[in-house]
Amino acid sequence: MNNPIKAIVINKEDNNYSASLSQLNENDLPDENTTINVLYSTLNYKDGLAITGKGPVVRTFPMVPGIDLVGTVTTSTSDEFKNGDHVILNGFGVGEKHWGGLAQKAALNSDWLIPLPAAISPKQAMQIGTAGYTAMLSVIALEKQGVKPDDGEILVTGANGGVGSFAIYLLSQLGYNVTAATGRVDQSEYLKELGASQIINRDELSNPGKPLQKERFAAAIDSVGSHTLANICASLKYGGVVTACGLAQGMDLPASVAPFILRGVSLIGIDSVMRPKTDRIEAWERLATLVKADYLDKISTEITLEQVIESAEQLMEGKIRGRVVVNCQ
Ligand code: NDP
C-alpha cells in the first residue's frame, strides 16, 4: 500500500527553515510498530514555535509537527492495540524528535499511546489536548497532597491561557473556590463563566516581593514561573501546595526557602511530556467525566490541514484565543 498522505512538513536546509503542506507516501512514515489514521490534531504554542521556526522545538529534519493527536489504529504489532481502536497521544517528543500528528497518518510507538476514553469523542479529546491534560495532572497533584474544596482560595495563574483556563474549569467543577490571576482583566466575565469566583491582576504577583507575605491561598496551579511563582510560595497558607508546569513569565525562580521551612509549603513539578502511562490514563479518565461538551465547543475552533500554517502564524502573533483543533481527514 502506498497511498498519498497530506502532512505538514518542516525542513531546514542551509539555514533556510520552511514549513509546507506536502504529500507523503506511506513508505515515508517512520519505522514504528503502530500506524494510525489521524482524525484530529491541535495547534499548541509549541507547534506554533515549530511551524514558524520561532523557537528551537524541532530537533531533526524533515519533521512532521503536532504534539497531540487522536486517531484510529490501522496496523499494530503490539498486543495492546488492534485495528479500529481509538487512541490518544500527547507529548513523548512527538512533533519534536518523532513525526507527529499534523498529517493524515502517523506511525508511532505503541508505548506512547493510550486508549480514548469511551465517554469522549475523538474531536473532544483534541479540544482538551495537552493543555487540558496538563491542567488535569495539576489538579490531581493538588488532590494527592490532600487539598480539599473547603480549604480556601485556590489561585490559578495564566488564567486566559490553555492550561490556566482548563485549570479554572476543572477546579470549579470539583467545587473549589478559584481565584484567577490574569493580565487581561477585561476578560473577567469569561473567566467567571469558566468558574472563577475572584479575579486579580497578574501585576499583583509579577514583581519581586517579600519572602513571606500574608497567608492567602490554600493552593495554586501556576503556569507562569519566575516572580509570580516566588510570590505564590510566599503567600500560600501554612501547609499550602503549588504546582508548577510553565514559564510564561520566565524560567527563573527568584524565591527564598522561607515558605518551605517556616510554613511547610510544597512545590510540585508537573511534566506532561514523559509522564508514565498509568498517570496519563488516570488523567484522561478524569477529564472524560469532568469536561462538558458545551464548554469544549465554547473554547475551541476547528481548522483543516490546509489552514495550519496561517493559523500557526496567527497563534504566534497572539491573535487566537482558546484551543485550535485540526481536522486531519
Ligand atoms: P498559553 O500561551 O495559552 O497561556 C499562557 C498564559 O500565561 C497567557 O494566556 C497569559 O494569561 C499568561 N502570561 C503570558 N505572559 C505572561 C507574563 N509575562 N507574565 C505573567 N503571565 C503571563 O500557554 P499554555 O497555557 O498552553 O501553557 C502555559 C505554560 O505551561 C507555558 O509555559 C507552556 O510551555 C507550559 N506547559 C508545560 C507543560 C508541561 O508538561 N510542563 C504542558 C503544557 C504547557 P493572561 O492573559 O490571563 O495573563
Residues whose N, C-alpha, C, O or C-beta is under 5 A from the ligand:
A	BS01	NDP	Y45 T130 A131 T134 G158 A159 N160 G161 G162 V163 G164 A181 T182 G183 R184 R202 S223 V224 C245 G246 L247 A248 Q249 I270 D271 S272 V273
